[in-house]
């Protein structure tokens, strides 16, 4: 398999390998991949719950849509 990467990514990879942090590119990639969430829906569900809680807080606190903070919260909710 051939993978093309940007020069800055190659430089960062080379730097990590030279520092001894990883034995080879495979180890570096497996470590990086293991940091990714297994299921992207989890992230989406967490965000949706946060937006739901923000909206609930807005109602309980009687915030109006004219307030900058409330507008930002509503806008954030539209992203998810």
C-alpha positions in Angstrom: 0.0 0.0 0.0 1.3 3.5 -0.8 0.3 6.3 1.4 1.0 10.0 0.5 1.5 12.3 3.4 2.2 16.0 3.6 5.8 17.1 4.2 4.9 18.4 7.7 3.4 15.1 8.7 6.5 13.2 7.4 8.7 15.6 9.4 6.7 15.0 12.6 6.7 11.3 12.0 10.5 11.3 11.4 11.0 13.4 14.5 9.0 10.9 16.7 10.9 7.9 15.2 14.3 9.6 15.7 13.4 10.5 19.3 12.9 6.8 20.1 9.3 7.3 21.0 8.4 4.5 18.6 10.3 1.7 17.0 8.8 2.0 13.6 6.1 3.7 11.5 3.7 0.8 12.2 3.9 1.2 15.9 3.4 5.0 15.6 0.3 4.5 13.4 -1.2 1.8 15.6 -0.8 4.1 18.6 -2.4 7.0 16.8 -5.2 4.8 15.5 -5.9 3.4 19.0 -6.5 7.0 20.2 -9.5 7.4 17.8 -13.0 6.7 19.1 -14.2 3.2 18.1 -17.7 4.5 17.2 -18.2 8.1 16.0 -21.8 7.9 17.0 -20.7 8.0 20.6 -19.2 11.4 20.1 -22.3 12.6 18.3 -24.5 11.2 21.2 -22.4 13.0 23.8 -22.6 16.2 21.9 -26.4 15.9 21.4 -26.8 15.3 25.1 -24.7 18.4 25.9 -26.8 20.5 23.5 -30.0 19.1 25.0 -28.8 20.0 28.5 -27.8 23.5 27.4 -31.2 24.1 25.9 -32.8 22.8 29.1 -30.7 25.2 31.1 -31.7 28.0 28.8 -35.4 27.3 29.4 -35.0 27.0 33.2 -32.9 30.2 33.3 -35.4 32.0 31.1 -32.6 33.1 28.7 -33.8 34.9 25.6 -32.6 34.3 22.1 -31.4 37.8 21.9 -28.6 37.2 24.4 -25.2 36.4 22.8 -24.7 33.3 24.9 -28.0 31.8 24.0 -27.5 32.5 20.3 -24.2 30.7 20.5 -25.8 27.7 22.2 -28.6 27.5 19.6 -26.0 27.8 16.8 -24.0 25.0 18.4 -27.1 22.8 18.5 -27.6 23.2 14.8 -24.2 21.7 14.1 -25.4 18.3 15.5 
